[in-house]
Amino acid sequence: MVDADPFLPVSSTDGSILTGPLVTRRKPIKEQLSIFFGLLAVGLLAALLIGNNVSDDDNAHENKCSSLSSLSSNNLEPLRPAVSRGPAAGVSEKSNRLFADVKGKYLAFPWNNSMLSWQRTAFHFQPEKNWMNGPLFYKGWYHFFYQYNPNAAVWGEIVWGHAVSKDMIHWLHLPLAMVADQWYDKNGVWTGSATILNDGKLVMLYTGSTTEAVQVQNLAYPADDSDPLLVKWVKYPGNPVLVPPPGIDNKDFRDPTTAWLTSEGKWRITIGSKINKTGIALVYDTKDFINYEQLDELLHAVPGTGMWECVDFFPVSRTEENGLETSINGPGVKHVVKVSLDDDRHDYYAIGTYHEQNCTWIPDQPEIDVGVGIRYDYGIFYAAKSFYDQNKNRRVLWGWIGESDSEAADMEKGWASLQSIPRAILLDKKTGSNLLQWPVEEIESLRLKKNVFNQVKVQAGSVIPLDVGSATQLDIIAEFEMDKEALEKANGSNITFSCKTSGGAAERGALGPFGLLVLADENLCERTPVYFYVAKGSDGNLKTFICNDQSRSSAASDVDKQIYGNFVPVLKGENLSIRILVDHSIIESFAQGGRTVITSRVYPTKAIYGAAKVFLFNNATEASVTASLKIWEMNSAFIQPYPYDHKKF
């Protein structure tokens, strides 16, 4: 059913919009008395409710909830964290946002167990409880090592959790891999990276925070190389193998990369740091992972970007459709430098050329250099790490997804944060400046019922409900074709569009917004629009944006409700396309084959369980769009705690 004008929500009983002047008539005395006493009774009831502090504004305005345009978010300010509660150093304290009013009084939403239980995801990796980095493939198993607080759902007391999988979807938790039990990691076992040596053996470098809070690099290796599950680990007795060099602060030296081989047969790593406000990547060579030579050159440095965390460095092919092993170099190869900026908690990357002899990397386009240009993800996504999957000749990316509710809510539900769906990454050969990120193919094994909607015409100013059954676990692939005549006729403008500041899905333009409303309740009181917005410049050129509007995603007061998004390159002849993974409180959106990606955390109070719905919408003023969709309901992944029954897997 198409609502021809959902932005005028008041309608008559026959469904038509009320228009024209109101005609009044004088009512009989009896009718007036009836109305008077009726109003008096309503007034007394309202006073009673107010006196008991149980007003329900959402229910009182239920009929208004369907209006996107009436719920403008122009004045929405992102909620900021209060004073940090974590350690002063570290890769880095990732505590959740704390919400307070102007007087400092905490504003807590009255979450109930049903709401909190619904938030736990069904096919994303997360620990059984509490707070949750070197992935690899080894002897038939995918391994995931992750920073974990075994004692609370907050940052602190960080050790390494460990889980294994045959497909990166179904997981088995194993015993903790490493705990903070030595002077050189007593304040935390932080980010590390695995390297598989030429003989097939494995070494792990990781950052430890010493008893004096100095960041040092340590070596660990499996107690038994023949064990495919790598259950037991040994720390090198001569740790630490690297300490902060002269000129580097003790708390600015962390996160060693996977090593790559040079033409001289040496292993090379890079470690993130900073000098004043310039982010840098230090470089070291080693033959045995015990003794190191610091090179005079920096791999790269960018002024004004601050501390570089979780640096990643890897090759991508300009010609092939598969990933490359980390040591590959030569013609037809570009290299990616990725950093996590401690200052703004986002992951940035750039594509460029690596010069082995002088150990430097130069970006192809300095205007979009690391830390000032393209991000992996324009939502909540941090401390990402890639690895080469020799099992399927691909490079796989994982990112850490934090919470955007209150720390108090995390404590109440007993867990916090999760990992993104693993993403296969390739160079976008059409643009040359972007990476393409796409969920690994294994996720498709969870697809259940398929719903297909072909060539659905969505008129300007309309909302179309989609009957897809359960809507809390979905895999959506959608393609939109815009009305070409409307594109031609639309007037250009010098106004700069921004997802974050341009009013969200409620703000209407000639050519957008349009897309999908996910995790929406029937009356659209809660909804999360994932949408395109096409801006036409005064020169007639079109620029397309992909956005995720959380401003009405929840009735709760203690959750962040920012609007995420960014520009997405759309090439000539391409229709607009998006893939959306919905898994309870996480939404991952991949636009134009993964050129631009947005991950968000949402915490609805009404649009949960069977009440969660999906809608097509078009809030443009001039252009209609034609949508074609495939929507699968998704099964839950099998994530089993330790100890477990081997026969069940």
C-alpha positions in Angstrom: 0.0 0.0 0.0 1.3 3.4 -0.9 0.6 6.4 1.3 0.3 9.2 -1.3 1.1 11.9 1.2 2.4 10.5 4.5 3.8 13.9 5.5 0.2 15.1 6.1 -0.7 12.5 8.7 -4.2 13.6 9.6 -6.8 11.9 7.4 -10.5 11.4 7.3 -12.1 8.0 7.9 -12.2 7.2 4.2 -8.5 7.7 3.9 -8.5 11.0 2.1 -6.5 14.0 3.3 -8.6 16.7 5.1 -8.4 19.9 3.0 -10.4 23.1 2.7 -11.9 25.5 5.3 -13.5 24.1 8.4 -17.3 24.6 8.6 -18.6 25.1 12.2 -22.2 24.8 13.6 -23.7 25.5 17.0 -24.2 22.4 19.2 -27.3 21.7 21.3 -27.1 22.4 25.1 -27.1 18.7 26.0 -24.3 18.0 23.6 -22.3 20.9 25.0 -22.8 19.7 28.6 -21.7 16.2 27.6 -18.6 17.6 26.0 -17.9 19.8 29.1 -18.1 16.9 31.6 -16.2 14.7 29.2 -13.4 17.3 29.0 -13.5 17.7 32.8 -13.0 14.0 33.3 -10.2 13.9 30.8 -8.6 16.9 32.6 -8.7 15.2 35.9 -7.2 12.0 34.5 -4.4 14.0 32.8 -3.7 15.8 36.1 -3.5 12.5 37.9 -1.1 11.1 35.3 1.1 14.2 35.4 1.2 14.2 39.2 2.5 10.6 39.1 5.2 11.5 36.4 3.9 8.9 34.0 3.2 11.0 30.9 3.6 9.3 27.6 4.2 11.8 24.9 4.9 9.3 22.2 1.4 7.6 22.7 -0.3 11.0 22.9 1.2 11.9 19.5 1.0 8.5 17.9 -0.8 9.8 14.8 2.0 12.3 14.2 4.8 9.7 14.3 4.3 8.9 10.6 5.4 12.3 9.5 9.1 12.4 8.6 9.1 16.0 7.7 7.6 17.1 11.0 10.5 15.6 12.9 13.3 17.8 11.8 16.7 17.2 13.4 18.4 20.4 12.4 19.1 21.3 16.1 20.2 17.9 17.1 23.6 18.1 18.9 25.7 14.9 19.1 26.0 13.8 22.8 29.5 14.1 24.0 31.4 11.8 26.5 31.9 13.1 30.0 35.3 12.9 31.7 37.2 9.7 30.7 36.9 6.9 33.2 39.6 4.7 31.6 43.4 4.6 31.8 45.3 7.7 30.7 47.2 5.6 28.2 46.3 2.7 26.0 45.1 1.7 22.7 43.1 3.5 23.9 40.4 3.6 26.4 37.2 2.9 24.4 34.6 3.6 27.1 31.1 4.3 26.1 29.6 7.8 26.0 28.2 9.0 29.3 25.1 11.2 29.0 24.2 14.0 31.4 22.0 17.1 31.3 23.3 20.6 31.7 23.2 20.3 35.5 25.2 17.1 35.4 22.3 15.0 36.5 22.4 11.6 34.8 19.4 11.0 32.4 18.8 7.3 32.4 16.1 5.7 30.3 14.1 3.0 32.1 15.3 0.0 30.0 13.6 -3.3 30.8 15.0 -6.8 30.3 13.1 -7.4 27.1 14.5 -4.3 25.4 18.1 -5.0 26.6 17.9 -8.7 25.6 16.8 -7.7 22.1 19.9 -5.6 21.6 22.2 -8.6 21.6 23.1 -9.5 18.0 22.5 -12.8 16.3 25.2 -13.2 13.7 27.9 -10.7 14.7 30.8 -11.9 16.8 30.8 -10.7 20.4 31.9 -12.1 23.8 29.4 -14.0 26.0 29.6 -11.1 28.5 31.6 -8.1 29.4 33.8 -5.9 27.2 35.5 -6.7 24.1 42.6 -7.8 17.8 45.1 -10.1 15.5 43.1 -12.3 13.1 44.6 -15.0 11.0 44.0 -18.3 9.2 46.0 -21.2 10.5 45.9 -25.0 9.8 42.2 -24.9 8.7 40.9 -22.5 11.3 40.2 -18.8 11.4 41.4 -17.3 14.6 40.3 -14.1 16.2 42.2 -12.6 19.2 40.4 -9.7 20.7 40.9 -7.3 23.6 38.6 -8.3 26.4 37.7 -7.3 30.0 36.7 -10.6 31.7 35.4 -8.8 34.8 33.1 -6.0 33.6 31.3 -4.5 30.6 33.6 -1.5 30.6 37.1 -0.7 29.4 39.8 -1.9 31.8 41.8 -5.0 32.9 42.4 -5.9 29.2 43.5 -9.4 28.3 43.3 -11.4 25.0 40.2 -13.4 24.3 40.4 -16.1 21.7 37.8 -17.7 19.4 38.1 -20.0 16.3 35.9 -20.6 13.3 35.8 -22.6 10.1 33.9 -19.8 8.2 34.2 -16.6 10.3 30.4 -16.8 11.0 30.0 -19.7 13.5 32.5 -19.4 16.4 33.8 -21.4 19.3 35.2 -19.5 22.3 38.5 -20.8 23.6 40.4 -20.1 26.9 42.0 -16.7 27.2 45.1 -16.6 25.0 47.1 -14.1 27.0 46.6 -12.4 30.4 48.3 -9.4 32.0 50.6 -11.3 34.3 54.1 -9.9 33.6 55.7 -6.6 34.5 55.8 -5.6 30.8 52.1 -6.1 30.2 50.7 -5.7 33.8 48.5 -2.7 32.8 47.1 -4.5 29.7 47.7 -6.8 26.8 46.8 -4.5 23.9 46.7 -4.7 20.2 49.0 -7.1 18.3 49.5 -8.7 14.9 50.4 -12.2 13.8 53.0 -13.1 11.1 53.2 -16.5 9.5 56.9 -17.3 8.8 58.3 -19.0 5.7 58.4 -22.4 7.5 54.7 -22.1 8.4 55.4 -21.2 12.1 53.6 -18.3 13.8 54.8 -15.4 15.8 52.8 -12.6 17.5 53.9 -9.1 18.4 51.8 -7.2 20.8 51.8 -4.0 22.8 52.0 -4.3 26.6 51.6 -1.5 29.1 54.2 -2.0 31.8 53.8 -1.5 35.6 55.0 2.1 34.9 52.4 2.6 32.1 55.2 2.5 29.4 54.1 1.1 26.1 56.5 -1.7 24.9 56.4 -4.4 22.2 56.4 -8.0 23.2 56.9 -11.3 21.4 54.7 -14.4 21.9 54.4 -17.7 20.1 52.3 -20.9 20.2 53.4 -23.5 22.8 52.6 -26.1 20.2 52.9 -25.2 16.5 51.1 -28.4 15.5 47.9 -27.4 17.5 45.5 -26.0 14.9 43.5 -24.3 17.7 46.6 -22.5 19.2 45.2 -22.9 22.7 48.4 -22.3 24.6 50.7 -19.3 24.2 54.2 -18.6 25.5 55.6 -15.2 26.1 59.3 -14.7 25.1 61.3 -14.6 28.3 63.4 -11.7 27.1 60.4 -9.4 26.6 60.1 -6.5 25.8 61.7 -6.7 22.4 61.1 -3.0 21.6 60.8 0.1 23.8 60.0 3.7 22.9 62.9 5.2 21.0 64.4 8.6 21.9 62.0 11.4 21.1 58.9 9.3 21.4 56.7 9.6 24.5 56.3 6.5 26.7 52.6 6.5 26.0 52.8 7.0 22.2 54.3 3.8 21.0 51.9 1.0 20.1 50.2 -1.5 17.8 52.8 -3.3 15.7 51.7 -4.4 12.2 51.9 -7.8 10.5 55.5 -8.1 9.2 56.3 -8.2 5.5 59.5 -9.5 3.8 61.9 -7.2 2.1 64.0 -8.1 -1.0 66.9 -8.6 1.4 65.1 -11.3 3.3 64.4 -9.2 6.4 61.1 -8.8 8.1 59.8 -5.3 8.3 57.1 -3.8 10.7 55.7 -0.4 11.4 54.4 1.0 14.7 52.1 3.9 15.3 53.2 7.1 17.1 53.3 10.9 17.0 55.6 13.8 17.3 53.7 16.8 18.7 50.5 16.7 16.5 52.1 14.9 13.6 51.0 11.3 13.2 53.8 9.0 12.2 54.6 5.3 11.4 58.0 4.2 12.7 59.7 1.4 10.8 61.8 -1.5 12.1 63.7 -4.4 10.4 64.4 -7.8 12.0 65.6 -11.2 11.1 64.4 -13.1 14.2 61.7 -10.9 15.8 64.0 -10.5 18.8 66.6 -8.1 17.6 65.5 -5.0 15.6 67.0 -2.1 13.6 65.1 1.1 13.6 65.2 2.8 10.2 65.9 6.5 9.8 63.0 7.0 7.5 59.3 7.1 8.5 56.9 5.0 6.4 54.7 8.1 6.4 53.7 11.1 8.5 50.8 13.6 8.3 50.9 16.9 10.3 47.8 17.6 12.4 46.5 14.1 12.6 47.7 13.3 16.1 48.4 9.8 17.5 48.3 7.0 15.0 46.9 3.8 16.4 46.4 0.3 14.8 48.4 1.2 11.7 47.8 -1.3 8.9 49.9 -1.6 5.7 49.1 -4.0 2.9 49.2 -4.4 -1.0 46.2 -4.4 -3.3 46.2 -5.5 -6.9 45.4 -3.1 -9.8 44.6 -6.0 -12.1 43.4 -9.0 -10.2 40.1 -9.7 -8.3 41.7 -11.3 -5.3 43.7 -10.2 -2.3 47.5 -10.2 -2.0 49.8 -11.6 0.6 51.3 -8.9 2.7 54.8 -9.2 1.3 53.8 -8.8 -2.4 55.2 -5.8 -4.2 56.0 -4.9 -7.8 54.2 -3.7 -11.0 50.5 -3.8 -10.9 50.5 -3.4 -7.1 49.4 -0.4 -5.0 49.8 -0.2 -1.2 47.3 1.0 1.4 48.2 2.8 4.6 45.4 2.8 7.2 45.5 4.5 10.6 43.1 4.8 13.5 43.2 8.4 14.8 43.1 8.6 18.5 41.9 12.2 18.4 38.6 11.5 16.6 38.3 7.7 16.9 37.9 7.1 13.1 39.8 4.9 10.7 41.3 6.5 7.6 43.1 5.0 4.6 44.8 6.2 1.4 46.2 4.4 -1.6 49.7 5.1 -2.8 53.1 3.8 -3.9 55.6 2.0 -1.6 59.3 2.4 -2.2 61.1 -0.4 -0.5 64.7 1.0 -0.8 64.1 4.1 1.2 61.1 2.6 3.1 58.6 5.3 2.3 55.1 5.4 1.1 53.7 8.3 -1.0 49.9 8.8 -1.5 48.6 9.0 -5.0 46.4 12.0 -4.1 47.9 14.1 -1.3 44.6 16.0 -0.9 43.1 12.7 0.5 46.1 11.6 2.5 45.8 9.4 5.5 43.8 11.0 8.3 42.4 13.8 6.1 40.6 12.0 3.4 38.7 8.7 3.0 37.4 6.7 6.0 36.8 2.9 6.1 33.4 3.6 7.6 31.4 6.8 8.3 29.7 5.5 11.4 30.9 3.6 14.5 34.0 1.6 13.3 37.4 1.7 14.9 40.8 -0.1 15.4 40.2 -2.1 12.2 42.7 -4.8 11.3 43.1 -6.8 8.0 44.7 -10.1 7.3 45.5 -12.1 4.2 43.3 -15.2 4.0 45.4 -17.7 2.2 42.5 -20.2 2.3 40.5 -18.1 -0.3 43.1 -15.7 -1.6 41.5 -12.6 -0.2 42.2 -9.8 2.2 39.7 -9.6 5.1 39.0 -6.6 7.2 37.5 -6.6 10.8 36.6 -3.5 12.8 35.6 -2.9 16.4 32.1 -1.6 16.8 31.5 0.2 20.1 28.3 1.0 21.9 26.5 4.4 21.6 24.2 4.0 24.6 25.1 4.7 28.2 27.7 2.9 30.2 25.0 2.3 32.8 22.9 0.4 30.2 25.9 -1.7 29.3 26.5 -2.6 32.9 22.8 -3.6 33.2 22.8 -5.8 30.1 26.2 -7.3 31.0 28.1 -6.8 27.8 29.4 -4.1 25.4 30.7 -3.9 21.9 31.1 -6.4 19.1 32.9 -6.9 15.8 31.8 -6.0 12.3 30.9 -8.7 9.8 34.3 -9.6 8.2 34.7 -7.7 5.0 36.6 -8.7 1.8 38.5 -5.7 0.5 39.7 -4.9 -3.0 40.9 -1.9 -4.9 38.1 -0.2 -6.7 39.6 -0.3 -10.2 37.0 2.1 -11.6 37.9 5.0 -9.3 41.4 4.1 -8.4 41.1 6.0 -5.1 38.7 3.8 -3.2 38.7 0.4 -1.6 35.6 -1.8 -2.0 34.4 -3.4 1.2 31.9 -6.2 1.0 30.6 -8.8 3.6 32.5 -12.1 3.2 30.5 -14.6 1.1 30.1 -16.9 4.1 27.4 -14.6 5.6 25.1 -15.8 2.8 24.9 -19.2 4.4 22.6 -17.6 7.0 20.0 -16.5 4.5 16.5 -18.0 5.0 13.3 -16.8 3.4 13.8 -14.5 0.4 11.4 -11.7 -0.5 11.7 -10.0 -3.9 10.2 -6.7 -4.9 10.7 -5.7 -8.6 10.3 -2.3 -10.1 8.5 -0.6 -7.3 7.6 3.0 -8.2 8.0 5.2 -5.2 6.5 8.6 -5.8 7.8 11.8 -4.3 6.5 12.1 -0.7 5.5 8.5 -0.2 6.2 5.6 2.2 5.6 1.9 1.2 5.6 -0.8 3.9 7.3 -4.0 2.9 6.0 -7.3 4.2 9.1 -9.3 4.9 8.1 -11.1 8.2 10.6 -10.7 11.0 12.6 -7.6 10.4 15.3 -7.7 13.1 17.7 -9.9 11.2 17.9 -9.0 7.5 20.2 -9.0 4.5 18.8 -6.3 2.1 20.1 -5.6 -1.5 18.4 -2.7 -3.1 18.8 -0.8 -6.3 17.2 2.6 -7.1 16.7 4.3 -10.5 15.8 7.9 -10.5 13.4 9.7 -12.8 15.6 11.1 -15.5 13.3 13.9 -16.4 13.3 15.1 -12.8 17.1 15.0 -12.8 17.2 17.2 -15.8 14.6 19.7 -14.6 15.9 20.1 -11.1 17.5 23.4 -10.3 21.1 23.6 -9.3 22.3 25.1 -6.0 25.4 26.4 -4.4 24.3 25.1 -1.0 26.7 22.4 0.3 25.0 19.3 1.4 26.1 17.3 4.5 24.4 14.2 6.0 25.3 15.4 9.5 24.1 19.0 9.3 21.4 19.0 6.5 18.4 17.9 8.6 18.3 14.1 8.1 15.6 12.2 6.3 13.0 14.8 7.4 14.6 17.5 5.3 13.1 17.4 1.8 15.0 18.3 -1.4 14.2 18.1 -5.1 16.2 14.8 -5.5 16.1 13.2 -2.1 16.2 11.8 0.4 15.0 8.3 -0.6 15.8 4.8 0.6 14.7 2.5 3.4 13.4 2.8 6.9 14.7 -0.1 9.0 14.0 -1.1 12.5 10.8 1.0 12.3 7.6 0.5 14.2 4.2 0.5 12.5 3.5 4.1 13.2 7.1 5.2 12.4 7.5 6.6 15.9 10.9 4.9 15.8 12.8 4.4 12.6 16.3 4.5 11.2 16.4 5.8 7.6 19.2 4.6 5.4 19.0 6.8 2.3 20.5 8.5 -0.7 20.5 12.2 -1.3 21.4 13.6 -4.7 22.6 17.2 -4.7 22.7 19.1 -8.0 25.3 21.9 -8.1 24.9 25.2 -9.9 27.1 23.8 -12.6 24.6 21.0 -13.2 26.8 18.3 -11.9 25.3 15.7 -9.5 26.8 14.6 -6.3 25.4 11.6 -4.4 25.5 11.0 -0.6 24.6 8.0 1.5 23.3 8.7 5.0 22.1 7.0 8.1 19.7 9.0 10.3 19.5 7.9 13.9 17.7 11.0 15.2 14.4 9.1 15.6 15.9 5.6 16.0 14.8 5.3 19.7 12.6 6.9 22.3 15.4 6.5 24.8 17.1 9.6 26.1 20.5 8.0 26.9 21.6 7.0 23.4 23.5 8.8 20.7 21.4 9.8 17.8 23.8 11.3 15.3 23.3 11.4 11.5 26.1 9.6 9.7 27.1 9.6 6.1 29.3 10.9 3.3 29.7 11.4 -0.4 29.7 8.2 -2.5 31.2 8.1 -6.0 28.6 7.1 -8.6 30.0 6.6 -12.1 28.2 7.1 -15.4 25.7 4.4 -16.1 25.5 3.1 -12.5 22.2 2.9 -10.7 22.2 3.7 -7.0 22.7 0.5 -5.0 23.0 -0.5 -1.4 23.3 -3.6 0.8 22.1 -3.4 4.4 22.8 -5.9 7.1 20.4 -5.5 10.0 21.2 -7.5 13.1 19.2 -6.2 16.1 21.2 -3.2 17.4 23.7 -2.9 14.6 23.1 -1.8 11.0 25.9 -2.0 8.4 25.3 -0.3 5.0 27.4 -0.7 1.9 26.7 1.7 -0.9 27.8 1.3 -4.6 29.4 -2.1 -4.1 31.1 -0.9 -0.8 32.8 2.3 -1.9 31.2 4.1 1.1 30.2 2.2 4.2 28.3 3.2 7.3 27.9 1.3 10.6 25.5 2.4 13.3 24.3 1.2 16.6 20.6 1.8 17.4 18.5 1.0 20.5 14.8 1.1 19.7 12.2 0.7 22.5 9.2 -0.1 20.3 10.6 -1.4 17.0 11.8 -4.6 18.4 11.0 -8.3 18.0 7.8 -8.7 15.9 7.1 -5.0 16.0 10.1 -4.2 13.8 9.2 -3.3 10.2 10.8 -2.2 7.0 9.6 0.6 4.6 10.6 2.1 1.3 10.4 5.9 1.4 10.9 8.8 -0.9 10.9 12.2 0.7 12.0 14.1 -2.4 9.8 16.9 -3.6 10.2 16.4 -7.3 11.8 13.1 -8.3 10.2 9.7 -8.2 12.4 6.6 -7.9 12.0 3.0 -9.0 13.3 0.4 -6.5 14.1 -3.3 -6.9 14.9 -5.2 -3.7 15.9 -8.7 -2.5 15.4 -9.1 1.2 16.4 -12.2 3.2 15.5 -13.1 6.7 18.7 -14.2 8.4 19.4 -17.1 10.7 21.4 -16.8 13.9 25.1 -17.8 13.9 26.3 -20.6 16.1 28.6 -19.0 18.7 29.4 -21.6 21.4 31.1 -20.9 24.8 34.0 -22.8 26.1 34.1 -25.6 27.1 32.2 -27.1 24.2 31.2 -30.4 22.7 33.4 -30.9 19.6 30.7 -33.2 18.0 28.3 -30.3 17.8 30.4 -28.2 15.5 
